[in-house]
Amino acid sequence: MFEPTGAPRIFALPCGTDFPQALVEGLTQRFNGQPPEALAKVELIVNTQRMERRIRGLFDAGPSLLLPQISLLSDLSKRATLHGLPAALPVLRRRLELSQLVAKLLDADPSLAARSSLYDLSDSLAALFDEMQGEGVTTDTIRDLDVSDMSDHWARAQKFIGIADEFTNTHTDAMDVQARQRQVVLDLIERWQENPPQHPVILAGSTGSRGTTLLLMQSIARLPQGAVVLPGFDFDLPSGVWAGLDDPLISEDHPQFRFHKLMTGLDMAPADIKPWSDNQPPAPTRNKLVSLSLRPAPVTDAWMTEGPKLSELAKATENVTLIEASNPRGEALAIALRLRQAAEDGQTAALITPDRMLSRQVSAALDRWDILPDDSAGQPLHLSPPGRFLRHVAELFCKELAGDNLLTLLKHPLTHDAEARGDHLRHARELELQLRNSGPPFPDGACFDQFGANRDLLDGWTTWLTNHFADQVVSTDLPLTEWVFRLRTLAESIAAGSQTDGAGNLWDKKAGREALKVIQELEAEAHHGGDMSGRDFTDLLGALLSQGEVRDRDAPHGKIMIWGTLEARVQGADLVILGGLNEGSWPEAASPDPWLNRQLRNQAGLLLPERRIGLSAHDFQQAIAAPEVWVSRAVRSDDSDTVASRWLNRLCNLLDGLPEQNGPDALKDMRERGQKWLDWAVALEKPEHSPLALRPSPRPPVSARPRRLTITEIPRLIRDPYAIYAKHVLRLRVLNPLVRVPDALLRGIVVHEVFEHFIKETLDDPSLLTRENLMQKSRELLDEHVPWPVARCLWLSRVSRIAGDFIQSEQTRRLTTRPIAFEAKGEARLDPLDFTIACRADRIDEDDRGFLHLYDYKTGAPPSETQQLKFEKQLLIEAAMAEEGAFADIGPREVSRALFIGLGTAMKEVRAPIDKDPPAKVWEELRELIGAYFEPNQGFSSRRMLHLDTDVGDYDHLARFGEWDRSATPEPEDLK
């Protein structure tokens, strides 16, 4: 296949070339005129399965030929077993064992790191050990580093890195994956040196970014019939620039650095790299422009000398569009519009971006036109239905069951899906309404039994709830084997439901099968995990699930794709869109390394953080050389301004600095082409004009107006009549939150009950009227009704602050009055209006003359006298009702005093001004107020007289408040 030569054999393809297509064409051209079996002797090694599939597809497309022997770099490990190397150590087992070693170290010296960082430290160490093994760096090399200026940090890091010695000696019958792969390559190189293969061996598509791969590439290039084919080689880069790429500290982020490292190891010059085929790049002039823009920082001054030599900048950029959107949504919409146009024109189009949020936004925008892109990344397993389901089930072990957690699981599509799913959902909705209406905040078995009483439910449904959801919290550490068993057993039982056994459909679909693989692998290796808490197990499960991906292809569009940067290396498209070109996104920000800084990594021979930036730069240089290119970014993210990607910034600056070659005009044209699509995206989102709502003042028929209100609703009728209309005429009830919290309403109910019980107990035995008994009663009732420990402590401290003042004032009240009723229900009719007013009096006392004294407990601030005279009239109305005989057990009595007793942060008593606003007058004013709302022309205006503009009403959204304000005139509307 190749002419004999004593020099290494390296070929390359320029940026922008469809690499798999050109690789196959060059291969077949070399075998023209040779026997058919000659091509079958070729051993072709590629680096990804996607590359392998693409090459096989190209051969399948014809003409008919015998296929070469195509294999992956990772397949080399299969040869190791045949040559006596130990088996590879499962990655999960390695991770679990490493976490145990780190845990022992933290237990021995807690000052090294927080226990909560156990798994993060383990993962970080595992990544470091993998890299050391892949690059052939030993722990002795790490220990010998010059760390004179960072001794304190290094002493702590050495304790963790020292785990590597203990860890590698743990297994004598197995090897780490990276160590084994490197040994495989070293053994293969040794055999080739003794007995080199005579058939062609070609390694194609790799950049040699890993030390093990670089060794293999160098060895194959030296074989008699060996060759390496490089992707995206910059043939326009001057030799002087190549020579300046020696120092990785300043050149690692250059897209061609890895090729320079390969050539240096083979003692080759850039001129020795030959084109693999005669395929020309789509835009040679653009390749030269981009090559110059990406020069390493120390030689950027070449722009001044080489920039004026660039020609045909208009031609180089004529098929380049620059999108600079104001926000990520605008960027996504513009991209979606272009992809839609490509679908209509039959173009093959691909969005390339490492930003998964952008790709999801583009997919969502395309959905409006029923275009489903072929997304190579798929969906993260932990976000798939089975992944979410397993994480929700694991949370049951960690914290007490709350209403929202319960309903999240009950409504999950995988819950109870084996049989009677419809009845199950109906029961779940009824249970939700009960939990919203009456709680409890933390459902338990008793709650489920109470719900099931007197209801026609599925047989055993409430028992199923109790057995699988209630009391699942485990407060002790358990072996990982036990955690996995409990999780799988509980998850399968919840998925199966109450009517059958098995696992339902939990493991049936593709995502379920991938999740099952994770669980089965965890079961197989769990005995290496030791003991852990429920929270640690849940975190471990989430981390394992997040590493998986699911690709469910639901007949995607054949020509519209979304690729990651890795997938883009092996594909070709008519239109390529480079999305998310902002710093931190593309390129991604370098991950912090807690162990070694850049200088130490360079000394040790490890990869620098800039390596990933250099790989991303190479992906960018290849992608921007496509026939038609979009480069896009958002000028601002959701919360801050963004910084343009360094490569895009360099390209724009270079063009802007070449006025003699019309560079600024070319850049302007790129922006104008992009602005056209951005304008279309704005037009697409522009809302249709809709008239603003008027301030409502509905006038329902008199017969439909409420005939009964409570005294607590009278202030609302005065301040916000629309709320009364919505509640009593439309019969809309506010839905209580599912997540119960210790709010002011609950505090008021509990405190009322505390003082009611306390006063009742002291009636027969006045000696119990002490602070100690009040506090004891408070503890008992708070423990019974308030399941939140923090709230109990806070509310008990509030009672403690006012207990002394309350006892003293109560003793004074007892000198002249005695309680005769608590929580007394009363109602009275307003004749001749056919209207009933109802109330519940907190407490009614009677004095020696038979006069009544009314008390209303307030846990908030009691209303002032002015507020009571104008709006807050409930206690005044209660006094009027008492004199009208509203309380049947007491009868009509004259009221001597009405008093608010404030039980907030301080004891405060506020009298109701019955002397200024006597009960008879209040009763007449109430009759007048209610009578006004029985007039046909009287409307129930929204927010008529609220205390503050910032007050929020339960029905403001129904009244469309915000489209109008308090200055708007209410608009009457007669209803029928």
N, C-alpha and C positions, 0 to 999 in steps of 0.2 A: 504493500500500500504506500509506504513512504520510501524515499530514496535513502540509502544508508548514509549516515553522517555521525561524526563524533560529538557534535554539539547537541545540547538539549533541544527538544522540539516543542515550541510554544506557538500556538496560533491564537488569533483573536478575531472578534467581530466588533464593528464600530457601534457606537451608541445609536439607538433608534432602530436597529435591525431586529426583525422578528427572530430571536435567537434560535428557537427550536426549528423553525422553517429553514433558516439558513444552515443550521447544523445538518439537517437531513439532506438538503440539496448538495452541500459540499461533500457529504459522505457518499451519496449516490454517484456524483460526478467522478469521484476517484475510482469507482468500481465499474465505470462504463467499459464495456468490452472484456471484462473479466468473467470467469465462470460464476454461475449463480451462488455456488456454495462459498465463494470467497467472502461475500458480505456477511454470511452467517458465522464466520470465524472471528469477526470483530467483537471485542468486549468493550461495550460502551457503559461507562459509569457516570451517573448523574446524581444530583444532590437532593432532589425532591420527588415525591410521588407525582405531583402535578406535572413536572417536567417529563417524567416517564410516560404518563398517560398521553400527554400532547405528542410526544415523539411517536408512540405507537399509533395514535390517531392519524398522523401524517403518513406513516407507512401504509396504514390500512386504506387511505384514500387513493392509493395507486400511484404508479403502475405496480403490478404484482411483483414482489421481490421477497427473497428470504430475509427474515428479520435478523439484525445483529443481536448479540447477547446483551440485553439491557439490564442493568442492575443499579441498585442504590448504594450510596456510600455506607448507609447503615447496615446493608446486607453483608458487609465484610465480616461482621461479628458472627455470622452463621458459619463461616469457615473456621472460626476459632475453636469451636467444639470438636471439629475433626482433627485438630492439631493439639489437643490435650489441655487447652486453657480452661480454668474453672468457669463455672456458669456465672452469668451476670447477676449481681445482687439487685433484687427488686428495689425500685426507687422508693416506694412507700416504706418498706422495711428499713431502709437506710435512714429515711427521715425520722421514723419513730425512734429508732435506736439513738440517733444523734440527739433528739430532744431529751431522751433519758439521761445521756451524759451531760448535757447542758444543765438539766435540772439538778443533778448531783452537785455540779460546780456551784450553782447558785445557792443551793442549800448549805454548802460548806462555807461560802463567802457571799452573803446577801448584798454586800456593798458593791459587788460588781455590776449588777443590773437589777431592775425590778422583775419580780416573778411574772408579772403580766406580759413581759416581753419575751417569754420563753420560746414561743413558736416563731416569732420574728427573728430572734437570734439564731435559732436552729436553721431556718431557711437561708438566712444570710451566710451562715457558716457552710451550709451544704453547697451553695453557689460558689463560694470561694474554693472549697475543696475540689469541686468539679473542674473549676478553671485551672487549679494547680496541677491536677492530673492530666488535663487535656494539653497543657503547655509544658508538661514535664518538669514542673517546679516542685522541689521537695521542701519539707518543713525545715530542714537544715539551712536551705537557702534563705528562707524567711527569717530564721533566727540570726543569721549573719548580716542582716541589713544594717545600714548606718542610721541609727535612730537617736543620735546624741541630743537632738533638740526637742524630742517629744517622749522622754523616758517614762513619765507618769502614765500617759495614755498607752504607751507600748507595753508597759508591764501588765496592764489589765488585758490588752488584746492578746498578749502571749499566752495567758492562761486559757483563753478560748481556743486559740489556734493550736495549742498543745494537745487539744482533744483529737486532732488528726492522727497523731501517733497511736493513741489508744484505740481510736476508731478503726484504723486500717488493720490493726492486729486482732480485731475482734473475730474476723472471719478468715479462716485458712482455706475454706473450700469454695469461696466466691470472691469476685472482684467487683469494684464499682464499675458502672457502665463506662464512664470516661476513661478510667485506667485500663479497662479491658479493651476498649476501642483503640487506644494508643498502642497497647501491646500487640494487638492484631496487626496494626499497620507496621510496627517495627519488625515483627516476625515476617510479614509479607515482604518487606523491603530486603530483609536478610536473605530470604529464599530467592528473591529475584536477582540479588547480586551473585549468588552461586549458580543459579539456573534461570536466566531471564527468559520470559515467554517469547516465542517467535511469532505469535499471532498479534495483530494490532490491538493495543489497549489504549482507549481514549477516555480521558476524564473531561467532562464538559459542563460548563455552567457554574462552577464554583469560583469564588473570589479568593479562597485561601485565607479567610479571616481567622480560622482556628489553627492552632499550631499543629495538631494531628493531621488535619487536611492538607496543610502546607507541606508537611513531610511527604505525604503520599503524592501530591502533585509534582514535587521535585523529583521523586523517584520514578514516576511514570514518564516524565519528560525525558529521562535519561535512558529509558528502555530502547532496545533496537527498533521496535515498531510501536513505540509509545508516543503519545501526544496529549497535550493539554490545550483545550479550547476555552479562551477567556471571554466572558460577556462584557459588553460595554467598555471596550478599550478605547482610550483617547489617543487616536493617531495624530491629532493636531497639537499635542503637548510637546513643546520644544525640549530637546535633550538637556538643556541647562536647568529647566524646571524639574525634570526627572531626577537629576543629580541632587537637587535641593530637598528631596523628600527623605533624606537619611534619618533625621532626628524625629522619632515618633512624638516627642513632647510638643512639637509645633506642626507636625504633618499628619498625625493620625486621623484627623478629621477630613483629609483630602480624599476625594472619591477614588483616586488612582493609587493611593498609598499601598494597598495590599498587593497590587501588581508590581510595584517597585520592590517590595520586600521579596516577592517570589523571584524576580529577575536578579536581585542581589545575591540570593542564595544559590542561584544557578550560574552566577558570573556572566550574565547576559546584559546586553544593552537594549534600549527600546527599539533600535533599528533591527534587532534580531527577531522581533515579533512579527510574524507574517500573517496577512489576512487568510482566514480559513476558506473563504469563498469570494467570488467576485460581486457579492451583494453589496449595493451601495446604500448608504443611509438615506432616508427620505429627504432630509434637509441638511446637506453638508455645510452650507453657510451658517446655519443656526448652530451646528455642532461647534464650529470655530468660535462663535460668539459666546456660547455657554462655557466652553473650555477656558477662554480668557477670563470670564467673570468668576470662575471658581479657582483661580490661581491661589496658592497658599499665601497667607497674610504677609510673610516676609518679602514676597516678590510681587506684591500687588502693584508696585510701581511700574510693572510691565504694561499696565494699562496705558501709560503715557507714551510708551514706545511702540507697542504692538497694536494699540487701539486704532491709531490712524491708518494702519494697514488693512483693517477690516473693510470689506466692501459689501455692497448689496445688502445693507441692513434692512431695507424695506422688504426685500425678498426673504431674508432670514426670519422676519417676524410676521410675514403676511398671513400665516395660518396660526398665529398665536394670539389668544384673547386673554386679557387681564381683567379679572373680577375683583373689585375691592368693595365688598358689601359693607353696609353700615352695621350689620349684626349677623349672627350665625343663621338666623331664619332667612334673611334675605339671600345669603349665600346659597343655602340649601334650595330655595325656590328657583333661583336663577339656574342652578345646576340641573334641577329637575326639568325645567322648561327645555333646556338644551338636550337632555336625554330623551325627552318626549319627541322633540323634533327629529332626533336621530332615529327613533323607532319608526316614525312616519316615513322617513326617507330611506329606510332599510340599511342605515349605517350600523357598523359594529362600534359601539361606544362603551367606554369603561371609565368609571370614577375610581381613582387611586387615592387612597387616604388612609393614614393610620388612626384617624379620629373617628372612633366608633359612634360618637354622638352625631357627628355630621352625616355619616352614612345612614344612620337610623332616620334622621330628619329628611334626607333625600328620599329614602324608601317610603316614608309616610306621605311626602308630597306627591310621589309618583302614583300612589294608591288611588288618588282621585281620578286618574285616567285608566285605572285597572292595569297598570304596568307593574309587574313583579320582577324586579331585577334579580339576576343570579348573583347572590351575595356569597363570596367565597368564605367569609369569616363565619357565617352562620350565627347561631345564638349561644351565648355562654350557658353552660349546663346548669349553673346555679340559678339562672333566670328562667329556665324552662319550667313548665308545670310540675314535672316530677322533682326537679331541684328545689323549687320553692316549697313544695309539699313536704319533702324530707326535712328541710330547715325549719319549717313551722312545727313539725312534729317534735324535732329535737328541742325546740324552745320550751315544750311542755315540761322537760326535765329541769329547766333552769329557774323558772319563776312561777309564782302562783297564777293560776288560770284567771284571766280577766275576760270581760265580755267581748272585747274586740278580738282578742286572740282566739277565743272560742268560735266566734262567727266567721273569722277568716278561714279557719279550717273547715267548718261545717259547710261553707259555700264554695269551697275549692272544687274545681271540676273533677278531681280524682277521688273526692270523698264520697263514700256510699254509692259508688257508680256501678256496682255489680248487679243490684236489683232494687226496685222501688225507689229510684232516684227522685222521681217527681214528688212522691209522698214525703221523702226525706226533706226536700227543699221547702215544702209547705210547712212542715213541722219546724224547720229552722227559722222561717220567717215569723211564725207565731211565737217561738221562743225569743226571738229578737225583740218583738214588741213588748213582751213581758219584762225582759231585762231593761228595756228603755223606760218602761213605765214605773216599775217597782224594784228593779235590781234583783239580786244584790250585785255589788260591783265585782265580787269574786265568786262566780257560780260554783256550787259544789253539788254533792249527791242529793242533799236535802232540797236544794233548789230544783233539781231535775225531777225529783219525786213529786214535789208540789206542782210543777208544771204538768206532769202527766196525769194528775188526779182529775177525774171528771172530763177527760178529753179522749176522743177516739183517735188513738195514735197507732202507728205500726207496732206490732207485737214485739216487745223487748227493746223498743227504741230508747226509752229513758234509761234502762239498765245498761245498754250499750254506751250511752253518754257517760254514765257514772263510771263504768269500768275503764273507759279509754281516755277520758278527759279530766276527770276530777282526781285530785291528790296524786299527781304524777311527779311532783317535785322531789328530787333526790338531793339531800343536803350533804351527803358523804361522798368521798372519793370511791370510785369503783374501777375494777380492771377494764381496760378498753374492750376486751372480749365481751364483757357483760353489757357495756354501753351499746355495742353494735347489735348484740342479740336483742336488747330491749327496743332499740330503734326500729329494726326490721320487723320484729313481731308487732309492735304497736302500729307502725305505718301500714303494714299489710291488713291488719284488722280494721283500721279506720277506713282504708280504701275499699275493703270488701263490704262494710256496712253491717247493719244489724240483722239482716235476713239470710246471710250466707257466709260461708267460710272462704278461705283463699286470700288472694291479693287484689281482687278486682282487676282493673285495667292499669294498675300502677306501673307494671313493667312491660306493657304490651307494645307501645309505639317506639319509634326510634329513640326519642329522648328517654323513655323509660328503660330501654335496653342499655343505653349509655350509663344511666344512673345505677342500674343494677350491677354493671361492671365495677363501678366505684365501690359499691357496698360489698360485693364479693371479694374484691381485692383487699378491702379493709378487713373483712372477716378472716381472710387467709393470713394477714400479717398482724392482726390485732394483738397476738400474744407477745409481740415485741414492744407494745406501747406502754406497758405498765399501768399504774393507777392514775386517774385524773378526775377532775370535777366535771359536773354536767356542763358548765360554761366552757371549759377547755375542750370538751368533746364536741360541743356545738360549733365552736370556732374552727376546730380541726375539720369537721365535716364540711363547713362552708368553704374552707380553703381548698379542700380536695375537689369539691364540685366546681369551684370557680376555674379550675385548671382544664376542665373539659369543655367541648363545644359540640353543638348539634346542628347538623345541616339537613333540614327537611325540605327537599325540593318540591314545591307545589307548582309544577309546570311553570318555571320562570320564563321570562322573555328570553329568547335565544340570542339576541344581539345587544342586550343592555346588561352590563355587569358592574359589580362593585368589587374591587380587589383591594387587598392589603398590599403593601410594598413588596412582600416576598412573592405573592402570586403574580405581580406585574412583571417579574423578571422573565417569566416563561410564557407570556401571552403576547398577542399582538392585536391592535384595534385601529380602526380608521380614525376614531376620535378618542383622545385621552384627556381626561380632566384631572388635574392635580389639585385636590381639595385640601383645605385646612392648612395652608402654607403660612403658619405662624410659629414663632419660637415657643417651645414647650409642647407643640403638637407635631410639627414636622420641620425640624428634627425634635424628637422628644428630649425633655430635660434629662440630663445624666442622673442616674440614681445615686444617692449618697452611699458611700462605702464606709462602714464603721471600723474597718480594719486597717486598710492601707491607703495612703494618699497617692497622688499621681507619681511623685518622685520615687516612692518605695515600690510601687508597681513596676515602674520602668527599670529600677535596679534589679528586681526579682525576675524580670522577663515575663510579667503578666500583662494582660491586655489593659489598655488605658480606657478611661470612661469615654474618651472621644471616639473609640472604635465604632460604637453604635452610630455616632454622628457621621462618621466616614462612610459606613454602609448605607445610611439614609441618603447621604450626598450622592453616592453612586446610583442608588435607585432614582433619585431626582434627575441626574444627568442622563440616565437611560430613558426615562419617561418623557422628558421634555423634548426629546429628539423625535417624537412620533410625527406622523404626517400632519395631523391637526391637533393642536394642544390648547387647552384652557388651563390657566393658573389662577387659583382663586384663594381668597382669604377674607376674613371678617375683620374690619377695622376695630371693632369693639366686641368684647364678649358680653356675657350677661351682666357682669359687675365691674368691668374695668376696660381700659384701652389695651389693645394688643400690640405686639411688636412683630413686624413682618419677618418671615423666615430669612435667615442670613443669605440664602442662595437667591431668593427673589429680590432681596434688597440689593445684593451685589449686581444682579442683572439690570435692575432699573437704574442704579447709579452709573453703571458703565454706559448704558444707552444715553442717559442724560448728559454724560460728559463727552459725547462725540457729535457736537453740532455740525462739524464739517462733513460727516457722513450721514447727516439727517437722523441721527440717533434719537434726539428729542421728539422729532415728528413720528418716528416709528413707535416710540413709547406712547405718544399721544393716541395714535391709531389703535394700539392694543387696548388702551383704556376706553376709548370711544366704542369699540366693538363690545367690550364688556358692559359699558353703561347702558347700551341698548337693551340687553337682556335684564339688567337690573331694573330698568324702567318698566319692562314688561312684568317683572315679578311684583313691583309695587302696584301696577294696574290690576294684576290678578288678585291682590289682597285688598284692594280698595273697597271699602264697604259701600253698599248702596245707601242712598240717603233715606233715612227713616225719621219721620217727625217725632219730636220729643213728646213724652207722655205729659199730660196735664195733671195738676194736683187733684187727686180724686176726692169726690164728695158724694158717694152713692146715696140714692134715696130709694130704698126698697119699699115694697108695699107695707102699709101699716100692719097688716095681718102677719107679716113675716118678721117684724121687729121683735127683739127679745122682750119676754114678759117676766123675766126673773134675773136678777143680778145679785152678787154679793157686795158687801160694803167695801171690800178691797178693790172691786172693779169700778167703783164710782170715781176715784181719782183718774183712772184710765179713761173713763167716759168723758171726763172734763178735759184731760190733756190730749188724748189720742182717740177720738171716737171711732176712727177707721178700724182700730184693733178690736173694738167691741163688735163692729159689723162683721169682720172676718171670722171672729171666733163663734159668734152666736147666730148670725144669719147664714154665712157660708159654711159654718160648722167645721172650720179648719183648726185643728189642734196642733200646737207646737210639739214636734217630735223631740223627746229628750235625748241627750247625747248617749251614745252607746258606752263610751268610756266614762264611767262614773268618777267624779272627783269630789273631794271634800270642800264643796263650795259654800257660799253664804247661805243658800237655801237650806242645805242639810244642817249647817251649824245652827240656824234658827230653830229648826224642828227639834234637834236634840237638846238644845239649851232650854227650850220651852218645856220639854218633857222632864228634864232634870229638876227644874224649879217647881213644876206641878207636883211631881212625886214627893219632893222634899217638903213642900208646904202641906200636902195632905197628911203626911206622916207626923207632922208636928201639931196637927189639930187636937189629937187625943192625948198627946204627951208633949207639952210645951218645953220640957227639958231637952228635947231633941233639937231645939232651935239653936244649933251651934254651928260654928264654922267647920268643925271636924266632921259632923254628920253631913253637911252640905258637900264637902269634898269627897266623902266616901260614896255618897249617892252619885256624884258626878263621875267618879271612876267606874262605878258599876255600869251606868248607862252608856258612857262613852265606850267601854269595852264591848258592850252588847251591840251598839249601833254604828260604831266608827271603826272599820277594819284597817285604817291607815295609821300606823304607829306614830308617825311624825305629827299628823293632824291631831291625834289624841293628846299628845304632849302639849301642843300649842294651845288647844282649846281648854285643856285642864289648867294651864297656867293663866289663861284669861279669867276663868272662874275664880282661881285662887286670888287674883288681884282685886276682884270686886266682892269676894265673899264676906269680908269683915264689914264693909259698908252696907251690903245687902242685909246682913243679920241685924245690924243696928237699926236700919230703917224699918225692917219687918217687925222688930220688937216695938217700935214706936207705933206702927199701924195697929198692932194687936191691942194696944191700950184702948182704942176707941172702936175698932171694927173686928169682925171675924169673917173668914172666907165661907161662902155658902155655895159656890159653884165654880167649876173649872172646865175649860173648853166647852162652855155651854152653847148649844145650838139655839138659834132664835131666828124667827122670820115674822115679817109683818107686811100687810097689804096696804098699798097706796090707793085708796078709793078716791074717785071712781075710775081709776085708770086701768084696773085689772092687771096690776103689776105687783110683784112680790120682791121684797128686799130681804136678803138672808145674811146671817153673820155667825161667827163663832167667837165668843168672848173668851179671852185667855183666863180671866179671873174676875169674879164678882164678889165683893164683900158687902156686909150689912152692918150698920152701926146700931147703937142702942135705940135710936129714934125710928128705925125702920127704913132709913134712907140707904140708897145703894152707892157703892164706890166701885168704879170700873177701872181695871188695870190691864194694860197691854204691854207685854214684854217685847222689847226691841233689841236684837243683837247688833243692829246697825245704829246709825245716829238717829235719835227721835226727831220728828219734824218740829220746827220752831212754831211759835204761836202764830206768826204771820203766815207761814205755809198752811197751817191748819185752817185759818180763816178763809184762805183763798182756794186751796186745792186739796190738801191732805185731810179730808173730813171724815175718815172712817171712824175715829173714836167719837167724834161729835154725833155722827149718825147712829152709832151704837148706843149712845146715851139717849137719843131721841127714841130709838126702838124700845129701849128698856121702859121708858115712860109710856110707850104705846102698848106695853104688855107683850112684847115679842118673845120673851122667855116664859114659856108656859108654866114651868115649875115655880116661877117667882111671881109672876103676875105684874100688873102695872105698878110701878114704884117711882117715886121721885128720886132723881140722881143728884147726889150731893157733890160728887167729885168724879172726874175722869182723869186718869194719869197714865202717861207713858213711863215705863221703867226701862231705862237704857242699860243693857247688859253687855256693852262692848268693852273697849279697853279700859273704861272707867265707868263707875256707877253714876248715872245721871237720871234725874226725874224731871219730866216736862208735863205741866198741867195742860189739859184741854180747856180752851177758853169758853166754858159753858156760860160764864157770866156775860161775856160779850156776844156770844152766839148761842142763846138758850135753845134747849131741845125743841121747843115748839116752833121757833123760827127756822131751825135746821130742817125740821120735818116738812115745813111748808116750802122751803127752798128746794128740798129734794123732790117734792111733788111737782114743783114748777120745772125743775131740770128734766125729770123723766117725761113730764107732759110735753115738753118742747120736742122731744124725739118721737112723739106720737103724732106730730104734725106732718102731713105729707110733704111739705116743702122743706123740712129740716133734713139736711144731709149729714152723713157721718164723715166729716172731714178728716183727712190724714194729718197727723202731727199738728193738731190745732193749737196747743198751748204747752209744749214740752218745756221742762225746766231748763234744759241746756240743748243747744243745737247738736252737741256731740252724743246725746242720748240715743241709744239704738233700740228700735222697736222690733218686736217679733215679726211684724208683717210689713216692714219697710220695703222689702224686696217685691212684695205683691203690689204695693202702691207705687213702685218704680221711683222711690225716692232717690234723688241724685240726678234724675232728668229734670227735676224741678227743685226749688228750695223754698224756704219759709216766706220769701217775698212774693211767691206766686199766689194768685187768687184761686181758691178752690173752685173746681168745675163741677157743678151739680149734674147728676145723671140719674134720670128716673129709670128704675128697674121694674120688670114685670115678672 
